[in-house]
Every structure is written in C-alpha cells, then in structure tokens.
Amino acid sequence: MIVLRLDRVLADRKMRSKELAERIGLSEVNLSRIKCGKISAVRFSTLDAICRELGCQPGDILEYVPDGPET
C-alpha cells in the first residue's frame, strides 16, 4: 500500500495547503484529495511541482507500507 505523507511535509515546512495549491496552480480541493490519500493516481508533473515548492524528494511524500503477512 502507498501512503501519502504530504501533510507531514507541509507541517515540517510550516506551509499551509492553500499556499502550496496557489504556488503549484492546483485547486485546494485537488490538493486536499492528494493530502488525504483520496486519489488513485498523481501526475508526475504535479509531483514534480510539489517537490519543487517544498524542496523535497518524492520519497518524502510517498511511502510504501507492505500489507499484512500473506496467507
């Protein structure tokens, strides 16, 4: 499972979602969906813009968490 950690990175940078949305040209609603993990895909251009503005790597925002043990 992929977990989005955008809220953590925003908090570390002391930036509000609204400010990031304005800087990258994304609606607050769409950024909120990304932040809450209510998406099934994210465009590389969007990920690029987020990382550029936050000065981070994609791995700071996206985290792979293995599912429970296979039976």
Phi, psi and omega in degrees: 000140177261128180247134179269131182245028182299322180299321179294317180293319176300316180296318178299325182270359182053047180238141177272154179302319181301317180295316179297316179303316179296317182295326184259359177073037180241146179292152178299324180297313181294321177294322177298320178297320177295312183300323182272355179079019181268043179226160175249351180203156174222136181289145177300324180296324177290315178299319177300313181296318179298311181296321179298312183289327182267353180061047183225177177257155177307325179294343175284336184259322183254133179228133176270125177238115181297147174293173178300174182298140180287142178242000000 
